Amino acid sequence: MNHPNHLPIHRVGNGPKPNFQRHHTFRYYAHRVKESLTTRIFKFICTIFLFILFFLGLIAFIVWLSLRPHRPRFHIEDFSIPGLAQAQQTVAPESVAVNMNVTIRNPNHKVVYHYDSIQCVIFYQGQIVGGTPLVAEPFDQGSKNTTILTTGLGGPILAINTSHWMQMQRDFAAGKVQFRLQITSVIKFEIQSWGKTTKKHKLHVNCAAPVGPDGSVLHNLTDKRCPAYYT
C-alpha cells in the first residue's frame, strides 16, 4: 500500500508547460546594446551619404539644364515665287525666281553656334526643284542672337519640267502650291563657361512652305518654327 504523501504525479492532457524565466547575464545585455548602437550609427552614416549624393546629383542636373545646348530655331519669314502667280502658260519657263527670308534664333544663354555653311533645297511633290546656299562660308552665332538670312536677286531658281509646271498650275488654281524647304548644315556648340566645343552634328531642318494665290507663303505659316533634328 502506497503512502498518500508519495503518490506519483501524472500530467493530464496537453496543458501549457511550466514557464521557466531565463535570466541573462550582464555581458549579454551589454552586447545587445553595443549591437543596437552600431546599427544606428551605420544607418545614420548611410542616410547622410545618400543625402549628399542626392544633393550633388540635384546640383549636377540643374547645371546640366542651364548649360545644355538647345537646338537653333528656324523660322520662315517669307517665301514667295512671283512668277508662279503671274505666268499662266502651259509650257514651263526655263527658270522661276524665288524670294526667301529665313531667321535663325540661338535661344541659349551661354552657348555659341559654329556653322560650317547652310544649304537650302526646295522640294515639290517629293522631288528637288531648286536649291541655294543660304550661307556659303562658316560663321558663328552668339548666344541669344537672331540671324536673318535673305536671298532673292541672284538667289535660288526653280528648274521645273513641263509635268511639274502643269501640276503647279492646277494646284495654284485650287488655291495652294505645296513646297517644302530642307535646310542642312554642320554645327558645333561652344559652352562659353567651360571653354569647350562639342563634336560636329549634322543639322536637318524641314519647313513647310505652301504658296497661296498671291505667290507668297500662306500667312498662317509665316514665322512658324520649323522642326529640326540632328544626325
CYANA upper distance limits for C-alpha pairs under 8 A (distance plus 0.5 A):
  2 ASN  CA      6 HIS  CA      7.48
  2 ASN  CA      7 LEU  CA      7.58
  3 HIS  CA      7 LEU  CA      7.40
 24 HIS  CA     28 TYR  CA      6.79
 24 HIS  CA     29 TYR  CA      7.84
 25 THR  CA     29 TYR  CA      7.33
 26 PHE  CA     30 ALA  CA      6.68
 27 ARG  CA     31 HIS  CA      6.69
 28 TYR  CA     32 ARG  CA      6.88
 29 TYR  CA     33 VAL  CA      6.72
 30 ALA  CA     34 LYS  CA      6.68
 31 HIS  CA     35 GLU  CA      6.56
 32 ARG  CA     36 SER  CA      6.68
 33 VAL  CA     37 LEU  CA      6.66
 34 LYS  CA     38 THR  CA      6.67
 35 GLU  CA     39 THR  CA      6.79
 36 SER  CA     40 ARG  CA      6.80
 37 LEU  CA     41 ILE  CA      6.73
 38 THR  CA     42 PHE  CA      6.64
 39 THR  CA     43 LYS  CA      6.67
 40 ARG  CA     44 PHE  CA      6.59
 41 ILE  CA     45 ILE  CA      6.69
 42 PHE  CA     46 CYS  CA      6.72
 43 LYS  CA     47 THR  CA      6.64
 44 PHE  CA     48 ILE  CA      6.82
 45 ILE  CA     49 PHE  CA      6.66
 46 CYS  CA     50 LEU  CA      6.60
 47 THR  CA     51 PHE  CA      6.61
 48 ILE  CA     52 ILE  CA      6.68
 49 PHE  CA     53 LEU  CA      6.62
 50 LEU  CA     54 PHE  CA      6.55
 51 PHE  CA     55 PHE  CA      6.59
 52 ILE  CA     56 LEU  CA      6.63
 53 LEU  CA     57 GLY  CA      6.59
 54 PHE  CA     58 LEU  CA      6.60
 55 PHE  CA     59 ILE  CA      6.82
 56 LEU  CA     60 ALA  CA      6.65
 57 GLY  CA     61 PHE  CA      6.59
 58 LEU  CA     62 ILE  CA      6.73
 59 ILE  CA     63 VAL  CA      6.68
 60 ALA  CA     64 TRP  CA      6.54
 61 PHE  CA     65 LEU  CA      6.66
 62 ILE  CA     66 SER  CA      6.73
 63 VAL  CA     67 LEU  CA      6.63
 64 TRP  CA     68 ARG  CA      5.93
 67 LEU  CA    109 HIS  CA      8.47
 67 LEU  CA    110 LYS  CA      7.44
 67 LEU  CA    111 VAL  CA      7.99
 67 LEU  CA    191 ILE  CA      7.66
 69 PRO  CA    108 ASN  CA      7.11
 69 PRO  CA    111 VAL  CA      6.98
 69 PRO  CA    189 PHE  CA      7.49
 69 PRO  CA    191 ILE  CA      8.44
 70 HIS  CA    106 ASN  CA      8.49
 70 HIS  CA    107 PRO  CA      7.39
 70 HIS  CA    108 ASN  CA      6.83
 71 ARG  CA    106 ASN  CA      8.18
 71 ARG  CA    107 PRO  CA      8.47
 71 ARG  CA    228 ALA  CA      7.83
 71 ARG  CA    229 TYR  CA      8.40
 72 PRO  CA    104 ILE  CA      6.96
 72 PRO  CA    105 ARG  CA      6.20
 72 PRO  CA    106 ASN  CA      5.72
 72 PRO  CA    107 PRO  CA      7.43
 72 PRO  CA    228 ALA  CA      8.36
 73 ARG  CA    103 THR  CA      8.48
 73 ARG  CA    104 ILE  CA      6.02
 73 ARG  CA    105 ARG  CA      5.41
 73 ARG  CA    106 ASN  CA      7.14
 73 ARG  CA    107 PRO  CA      8.07
 73 ARG  CA    225 ARG  CA      7.05
 73 ARG  CA    226 CYS  CA      7.68
 73 ARG  CA    228 ALA  CA      8.18
 74 PHE  CA    102 VAL  CA      7.41
 74 PHE  CA    103 THR  CA      6.22
 74 PHE  CA    104 ILE  CA      5.23
 74 PHE  CA    105 ARG  CA      7.02
 74 PHE  CA    205 VAL  CA      8.04
 74 PHE  CA    225 ARG  CA      6.26
 74 PHE  CA    226 CYS  CA      6.02
 74 PHE  CA    227 PRO  CA      8.41
 74 PHE  CA    228 ALA  CA      8.40
 75 HIS  CA    102 VAL  CA      6.24
 75 HIS  CA    103 THR  CA      5.83
 75 HIS  CA    104 ILE  CA      7.19
 75 HIS  CA    222 THR  CA      8.22
 75 HIS  CA    223 ASP  CA      5.61
 75 HIS  CA    224 LYS  CA      6.02
 75 HIS  CA    225 ARG  CA      5.25
 75 HIS  CA    226 CYS  CA      6.37
 76 ILE  CA    100 MET  CA      8.42
 76 ILE  CA    101 ASN  CA      6.73
 76 ILE  CA    102 VAL  CA      5.23
 76 ILE  CA    103 THR  CA      7.10
 76 ILE  CA    207 CYS  CA      8.04
 76 ILE  CA    221 LEU  CA      8.24
 76 ILE  CA    222 THR  CA      6.43
 76 ILE  CA    223 ASP  CA      5.80
 76 ILE  CA    224 LYS  CA      6.99
 76 ILE  CA    225 ARG  CA      7.95
 76 ILE  CA    226 CYS  CA      8.25
 77 GLU  CA    100 MET  CA      8.33
 77 GLU  CA    101 ASN  CA      5.82
 77 GLU  CA    102 VAL  CA      6.13
 77 GLU  CA    103 THR  CA      7.45
 77 GLU  CA    222 THR  CA      5.84
 77 GLU  CA    223 ASP  CA      5.53
 78 ASP  CA     99 ASN  CA      7.85
 78 ASP  CA    100 MET  CA      5.90
 78 ASP  CA    101 ASN  CA      5.28
 78 ASP  CA    102 VAL  CA      7.49
 78 ASP  CA    216 SER  CA      7.82
 78 ASP  CA    217 VAL  CA      7.09
 78 ASP  CA    222 THR  CA      7.21
 79 PHE  CA     98 VAL  CA      7.73
 79 PHE  CA     99 ASN  CA      6.15
 79 PHE  CA    100 MET  CA      5.02
 79 PHE  CA    101 ASN  CA      6.93
 79 PHE  CA    209 ALA  CA      7.48
 79 PHE  CA    211 VAL  CA      8.25
 79 PHE  CA    216 SER  CA      6.31
 79 PHE  CA    217 VAL  CA      5.81
 80 SER  CA     98 VAL  CA      6.38
 80 SER  CA     99 ASN  CA      5.69
 80 SER  CA    100 MET  CA      7.09
 80 SER  CA    211 VAL  CA      7.40
 80 SER  CA    215 GLY  CA      5.99
 80 SER  CA    216 SER  CA      4.48
 80 SER  CA    217 VAL  CA      6.41
 81 ILE  CA     85 ALA  CA      7.89
 81 ILE  CA     96 VAL  CA      7.80
 81 ILE  CA     97 ALA  CA      6.76
 81 ILE  CA     98 VAL  CA      5.36
 81 ILE  CA     99 ASN  CA      6.94
 81 ILE  CA    211 VAL  CA      8.20
 81 ILE  CA    215 GLY  CA      5.64
 81 ILE  CA    216 SER  CA      6.80
 82 PRO  CA     86 GLN  CA      7.00
 82 PRO  CA     97 ALA  CA      7.91
 82 PRO  CA     98 VAL  CA      7.92
 82 PRO  CA    214 ASP  CA      8.09
 82 PRO  CA    215 GLY  CA      5.66
 82 PRO  CA    216 SER  CA      7.90
 83 GLY  CA     87 ALA  CA      6.24
 83 GLY  CA     96 VAL  CA      6.68
 83 GLY  CA     97 ALA  CA      7.39
 83 GLY  CA    215 GLY  CA      8.04
 84 LEU  CA     88 GLN  CA      8.35
 84 LEU  CA     96 VAL  CA      8.12
 84 LEU  CA    169 GLN  CA      8.44
 84 LEU  CA    215 GLY  CA      6.56
 85 ALA  CA    172 PHE  CA      8.34
 85 ALA  CA    213 PRO  CA      7.03
 85 ALA  CA    214 ASP  CA      6.56
 85 ALA  CA    215 GLY  CA      5.62
 88 GLN  CA    169 GLN  CA      7.92
 90 THR  CA    162 THR  CA      8.19
 90 THR  CA    165 TRP  CA      8.14
 90 THR  CA    166 MET  CA      6.92
 91 VAL  CA    162 THR  CA      6.47
 91 VAL  CA    165 TRP  CA      7.92
 91 VAL  CA    166 MET  CA      8.35
 92 ALA  CA    160 ILE  CA      7.07
 92 ALA  CA    161 ASN  CA      6.64
 92 ALA  CA    162 THR  CA      5.48
 92 ALA  CA    165 TRP  CA      5.95
 92 ALA  CA    166 MET  CA      8.20
 93 PRO  CA    160 ILE  CA      8.10
 94 GLU  CA    159 ALA  CA      7.26
 94 GLU  CA    160 ILE  CA      7.99
 95 SER  CA    157 ILE  CA      6.39
 95 SER  CA    158 LEU  CA      6.00
 95 SER  CA    159 ALA  CA      5.88
 95 SER  CA    160 ILE  CA      7.61
 96 VAL  CA    157 ILE  CA      5.76
 96 VAL  CA    158 LEU  CA      5.47
 96 VAL  CA    159 ALA  CA      7.54
 97 ALA  CA    152 GLY  CA      8.19
 97 ALA  CA    155 GLY  CA      8.01
 97 ALA  CA    156 PRO  CA      6.91
 97 ALA  CA    157 ILE  CA      5.16
 97 ALA  CA    158 LEU  CA      7.04
 98 VAL  CA    152 GLY  CA      6.80
 98 VAL  CA    155 GLY  CA      7.51
 98 VAL  CA    156 PRO  CA      6.19
 98 VAL  CA    157 ILE  CA      6.30
 98 VAL  CA    158 LEU  CA      7.85
 99 ASN  CA    150 THR  CA      8.44
 99 ASN  CA    151 THR  CA      6.51
 99 ASN  CA    152 GLY  CA      4.93
 99 ASN  CA    153 LEU  CA      8.17
 99 ASN  CA    155 GLY  CA      7.90
 99 ASN  CA    156 PRO  CA      8.14
100 MET  CA    150 THR  CA      6.35
100 MET  CA    151 THR  CA      5.82
100 MET  CA    152 GLY  CA      6.76
101 ASN  CA    148 ILE  CA      7.61
101 ASN  CA    149 LEU  CA      6.27
101 ASN  CA    150 THR  CA      5.00
101 ASN  CA    151 THR  CA      6.99
102 VAL  CA    148 ILE  CA      6.50
102 VAL  CA    149 LEU  CA      5.59
102 VAL  CA    150 THR  CA      6.90
103 THR  CA    146 THR  CA      7.17
103 THR  CA    147 THR  CA      6.07
103 THR  CA    148 ILE  CA      4.95
103 THR  CA    149 LEU  CA      6.37
104 ILE  CA    146 THR  CA      6.06
104 ILE  CA    147 THR  CA      5.63
104 ILE  CA    148 ILE  CA      7.00
104 ILE  CA    149 LEU  CA      8.31
105 ARG  CA    144 LYS  CA      7.71
105 ARG  CA    145 ASN  CA      6.40
105 ARG  CA    146 THR  CA      4.91
105 ARG  CA    147 THR  CA      7.00
106 ASN  CA    112 VAL  CA      8.41
106 ASN  CA    113 TYR  CA      8.10
106 ASN  CA    141 GLN  CA      7.69
106 ASN  CA    142 GLY  CA      7.65
106 ASN  CA    143 SER  CA      6.20
106 ASN  CA    144 LYS  CA      5.68
106 ASN  CA    145 ASN  CA      5.80
106 ASN  CA    146 THR  CA      6.84
107 PRO  CA    143 SER  CA      7.22
107 PRO  CA    144 LYS  CA      5.59
107 PRO  CA    145 ASN  CA      7.78
108 ASN  CA    112 VAL  CA      8.37
108 ASN  CA    143 SER  CA      5.89
108 ASN  CA    144 LYS  CA      6.25
109 HIS  CA    143 SER  CA      5.85
109 HIS  CA    144 LYS  CA      6.47
110 LYS  CA    143 SER  CA      6.34
110 LYS  CA    191 ILE  CA      6.56
110 LYS  CA    192 GLN  CA      6.05
110 LYS  CA    193 SER  CA      7.37
111 VAL  CA    142 GLY  CA      7.64
111 VAL  CA    143 SER  CA      5.98
111 VAL  CA    189 PHE  CA      6.93
111 VAL  CA    190 GLU  CA      5.97
111 VAL  CA    191 ILE  CA      5.20
111 VAL  CA    192 GLN  CA      6.43
112 VAL  CA    140 ASP  CA      7.47
112 VAL  CA    141 GLN  CA      6.29
112 VAL  CA    142 GLY  CA      5.28
112 VAL  CA    143 SER  CA      5.93
112 VAL  CA    189 PHE  CA      6.28
112 VAL  CA    190 GLU  CA      5.56
112 VAL  CA    191 ILE  CA      7.18
112 VAL  CA    192 GLN  CA      7.74
113 TYR  CA    140 ASP  CA      6.13
113 TYR  CA    141 GLN  CA      5.57
113 TYR  CA    142 GLY  CA      7.07
113 TYR  CA    143 SER  CA      8.33
113 TYR  CA    187 ILE  CA      7.18
113 TYR  CA    188 LYS  CA      6.41
113 TYR  CA    189 PHE  CA      5.50
113 TYR  CA    190 GLU  CA      7.02
114 HIS  CA    138 PRO  CA      7.90
114 HIS  CA    139 PHE  CA      6.65
114 HIS  CA    140 ASP  CA      5.11
114 HIS  CA    141 GLN  CA      7.07
114 HIS  CA    187 ILE  CA      5.98
114 HIS  CA    188 LYS  CA      5.54
114 HIS  CA    189 PHE  CA      6.80
114 HIS  CA    190 GLU  CA      8.10
115 TYR  CA    138 PRO  CA      5.89
115 TYR  CA    139 PHE  CA      5.93
115 TYR  CA    140 ASP  CA      6.62
115 TYR  CA    141 GLN  CA      8.47
115 TYR  CA    185 SER  CA      7.23
115 TYR  CA    186 VAL  CA      6.37
115 TYR  CA    187 ILE  CA      5.16
115 TYR  CA    188 LYS  CA      7.22
116 ASP  CA    137 GLU  CA      7.14
116 ASP  CA    138 PRO  CA      4.65
116 ASP  CA    139 PHE  CA      7.19
116 ASP  CA    185 SER  CA      7.17
116 ASP  CA    186 VAL  CA      6.00
116 ASP  CA    187 ILE  CA      6.96
117 SER  CA    133 PRO  CA      8.23
117 SER  CA    134 LEU  CA      8.33
117 SER  CA    135 VAL  CA      5.81
117 SER  CA    136 ALA  CA      5.82
117 SER  CA    137 GLU  CA      5.86
117 SER  CA    138 PRO  CA      5.54
117 SER  CA    139 PHE  CA      7.81
117 SER  CA    185 SER  CA      6.26
117 SER  CA    186 VAL  CA      7.40
118 ILE  CA    133 PRO  CA      6.47
118 ILE  CA    134 LEU  CA      5.91
118 ILE  CA    135 VAL  CA      5.39
118 ILE  CA    136 ALA  CA      7.13
118 ILE  CA    183 ILE  CA      7.36
118 ILE  CA    184 THR  CA      6.32
118 ILE  CA    185 SER  CA      5.27
118 ILE  CA    186 VAL  CA      8.27
119 GLN  CA    131 GLY  CA      8.17
119 GLN  CA    132 THR  CA      6.67
119 GLN  CA    133 PRO  CA      4.80
119 GLN  CA    134 LEU  CA      6.04
119 GLN  CA    135 VAL  CA      7.38
119 GLN  CA    136 ALA  CA      8.30
119 GLN  CA    183 ILE  CA      6.08
119 GLN  CA    184 THR  CA      5.84
119 GLN  CA    185 SER  CA      6.92
120 CYS  CA    131 GLY  CA      5.97
120 CYS  CA    132 THR  CA      5.90
120 CYS  CA    133 PRO  CA      6.34
120 CYS  CA    134 LEU  CA      6.87
120 CYS  CA    181 LEU  CA      7.10
120 CYS  CA    182 GLN  CA      6.14
120 CYS  CA    183 ILE  CA      4.94
120 CYS  CA    184 THR  CA      7.04
121 VAL  CA    128 ILE  CA      7.35
121 VAL  CA    129 VAL  CA      8.44
121 VAL  CA    130 GLY  CA      6.49
121 VAL  CA    131 GLY  CA      4.60
121 VAL  CA    132 THR  CA      7.03
121 VAL  CA    181 LEU  CA      6.28
121 VAL  CA    182 GLN  CA      5.70
121 VAL  CA    183 ILE  CA      7.00
122 ILE  CA    128 ILE  CA      6.27
122 ILE  CA    129 VAL  CA      6.33
122 ILE  CA    130 GLY  CA      5.55
122 ILE  CA    131 GLY  CA      6.03
122 ILE  CA    179 PHE  CA      7.38
122 ILE  CA    180 ARG  CA      6.34
122 ILE  CA    181 LEU  CA      5.31
122 ILE  CA    182 GLN  CA      7.00
123 PHE  CA    127 GLN  CA      5.72
123 PHE  CA    128 ILE  CA      4.99
123 PHE  CA    129 VAL  CA      6.20
123 PHE  CA    130 GLY  CA      7.71
123 PHE  CA    179 PHE  CA      6.21
123 PHE  CA    180 ARG  CA      5.53
123 PHE  CA    181 LEU  CA      6.77
123 PHE  CA    182 GLN  CA      8.18
124 TYR  CA    128 ILE  CA      6.94
124 TYR  CA    129 VAL  CA      6.94
124 TYR  CA    178 GLN  CA      7.25
124 TYR  CA    179 PHE  CA      5.56
124 TYR  CA    180 ARG  CA      7.06
125 GLN  CA    178 GLN  CA      8.29
125 GLN  CA    179 PHE  CA      8.09
129 VAL  CA    158 LEU  CA      5.86
129 VAL  CA    159 ALA  CA      5.89
129 VAL  CA    160 ILE  CA      6.51
130 GLY  CA    156 PRO  CA      7.10
130 GLY  CA    157 ILE  CA      6.35
130 GLY  CA    158 LEU  CA      5.06
130 GLY  CA    159 ALA  CA      6.48
131 GLY  CA    156 PRO  CA      6.17
131 GLY  CA    157 ILE  CA      7.60
131 GLY  CA    158 LEU  CA      8.12
132 THR  CA    155 GLY  CA      7.19
132 THR  CA    156 PRO  CA      5.63
134 LEU  CA    149 LEU  CA      6.93
134 LEU  CA    150 THR  CA      7.98
134 LEU  CA    151 THR  CA      7.55
135 VAL  CA    149 LEU  CA      8.15
141 GLN  CA    145 ASN  CA      7.22
141 GLN  CA    147 THR  CA      8.05
151 THR  CA    155 GLY  CA      5.73
151 THR  CA    156 PRO  CA      7.95
152 GLY  CA    156 PRO  CA      7.63
160 ILE  CA    164 HIS  CA      6.57
160 ILE  CA    165 TRP  CA      6.67
161 ASN  CA    165 TRP  CA      6.65
162 THR  CA    166 MET  CA      6.62
163 SER  CA    167 GLN  CA      6.87
164 HIS  CA    168 MET  CA      6.55
165 TRP  CA    169 GLN  CA      6.72
166 MET  CA    170 ARG  CA      6.92
167 GLN  CA    171 ASP  CA      6.68
168 MET  CA    172 PHE  CA      6.36
168 MET  CA    177 VAL  CA      6.66
169 GLN  CA    173 ALA  CA      6.63
170 ARG  CA    174 ALA  CA      6.82
171 ASP  CA    175 GLY  CA      6.89
171 ASP  CA    176 LYS  CA      6.07
171 ASP  CA    177 VAL  CA      5.64
172 PHE  CA    176 LYS  CA      5.69
172 PHE  CA    177 VAL  CA      5.99
172 PHE  CA    212 GLY  CA      7.63
172 PHE  CA    213 PRO  CA      6.90
173 ALA  CA    213 PRO  CA      8.27
175 GLY  CA    212 GLY  CA      6.26
175 GLY  CA    213 PRO  CA      6.14
176 LYS  CA    210 PRO  CA      6.66
176 LYS  CA    211 VAL  CA      6.02
176 LYS  CA    212 GLY  CA      5.21
176 LYS  CA    213 PRO  CA      7.20
177 VAL  CA    210 PRO  CA      5.92
177 VAL  CA    211 VAL  CA      5.56
177 VAL  CA    212 GLY  CA      7.08
178 GLN  CA    208 ALA  CA      8.11
178 GLN  CA    209 ALA  CA      6.84
178 GLN  CA    210 PRO  CA      4.64
178 GLN  CA    211 VAL  CA      6.80
179 PHE  CA    208 ALA  CA      6.90
179 PHE  CA    209 ALA  CA      5.47
179 PHE  CA    210 PRO  CA      5.81
179 PHE  CA    211 VAL  CA      7.74
180 ARG  CA    206 ASN  CA      7.56
180 ARG  CA    207 CYS  CA      6.24
180 ARG  CA    208 ALA  CA      5.20
180 ARG  CA    209 ALA  CA      5.79
180 ARG  CA    210 PRO  CA      8.04
181 LEU  CA    205 VAL  CA      8.45
181 LEU  CA    206 ASN  CA      6.27
181 LEU  CA    207 CYS  CA      5.52
181 LEU  CA    208 ALA  CA      6.91
181 LEU  CA    209 ALA  CA      7.28
182 GLN  CA    204 HIS  CA      7.56
182 GLN  CA    205 VAL  CA      6.16
182 GLN  CA    206 ASN  CA      5.25
182 GLN  CA    207 CYS  CA      6.99
183 ILE  CA    204 HIS  CA      6.44
183 ILE  CA    205 VAL  CA      5.41
183 ILE  CA    206 ASN  CA      6.93
184 THR  CA    202 LYS  CA      7.82
184 THR  CA    203 LEU  CA      5.96
184 THR  CA    204 HIS  CA      5.25
184 THR  CA    205 VAL  CA      6.74
185 SER  CA    202 LYS  CA      6.52
185 SER  CA    203 LEU  CA      5.64
185 SER  CA    204 HIS  CA      7.41
186 VAL  CA    200 LYS  CA      6.87
186 VAL  CA    201 HIS  CA      6.12
186 VAL  CA    202 LYS  CA      5.17
186 VAL  CA    203 LEU  CA      6.33
187 ILE  CA    200 LYS  CA      6.06
187 ILE  CA    201 HIS  CA      5.79
187 ILE  CA    202 LYS  CA      6.93
187 ILE  CA    203 LEU  CA      7.15
188 LYS  CA    197 THR  CA      7.19
188 LYS  CA    198 THR  CA      6.23
188 LYS  CA    199 LYS  CA      6.54
188 LYS  CA    200 LYS  CA      5.39
188 LYS  CA    201 HIS  CA      6.79
189 PHE  CA    197 THR  CA      6.01
189 PHE  CA    198 THR  CA      5.82
189 PHE  CA    199 LYS  CA      8.21
190 GLU  CA    195 GLY  CA      7.30
190 GLU  CA    196 LYS  CA      6.13
190 GLU  CA    197 THR  CA      4.68
190 GLU  CA    198 THR  CA      6.87
191 ILE  CA    195 GLY  CA      6.30
191 ILE  CA    196 LYS  CA      6.18
191 ILE  CA    197 THR  CA      6.93
192 GLN  CA    196 LYS  CA      7.59
201 HIS  CA    230 TYR  CA      6.72
201 HIS  CA    231 THR  CA      6.89
202 LYS  CA    230 TYR  CA      5.93
202 LYS  CA    231 THR  CA      5.68
203 LEU  CA    228 ALA  CA      7.58
203 LEU  CA    229 TYR  CA      6.54
203 LEU  CA    230 TYR  CA      5.28
203 LEU  CA    231 THR  CA      7.23
204 HIS  CA    228 ALA  CA      6.11
204 HIS  CA    229 TYR  CA      5.95
204 HIS  CA    230 TYR  CA      6.60
204 HIS  CA    231 THR  CA      8.31
205 VAL  CA    226 CYS  CA      6.97
205 VAL  CA    227 PRO  CA      6.30
205 VAL  CA    228 ALA  CA      4.87
205 VAL  CA    229 TYR  CA      7.16
206 ASN  CA    226 CYS  CA      6.46
206 ASN  CA    227 PRO  CA      6.28
206 ASN  CA    228 ALA  CA      7.14
207 CYS  CA    226 CYS  CA      5.55
207 CYS  CA    227 PRO  CA      7.50
208 ALA  CA    221 LEU  CA      8.47
208 ALA  CA    226 CYS  CA      8.26
209 ALA  CA    217 VAL  CA      6.31
209 ALA  CA    218 LEU  CA      8.13
209 ALA  CA    221 LEU  CA      8.04
210 PRO  CA    217 VAL  CA      5.92
210 PRO  CA    218 LEU  CA      6.63
211 VAL  CA    215 GLY  CA      6.09
211 VAL  CA    216 SER  CA      5.54
211 VAL  CA    217 VAL  CA      4.75
211 VAL  CA    218 LEU  CA      6.33
212 GLY  CA    216 SER  CA      6.25
212 GLY  CA    217 VAL  CA      6.51
212 GLY  CA    218 LEU  CA      6.10
217 VAL  CA    221 LEU  CA      7.63
217 VAL  CA    222 THR  CA      7.58
218 LEU  CA    222 THR  CA      7.32
220 ASN  CA    224 LYS  CA      8.40
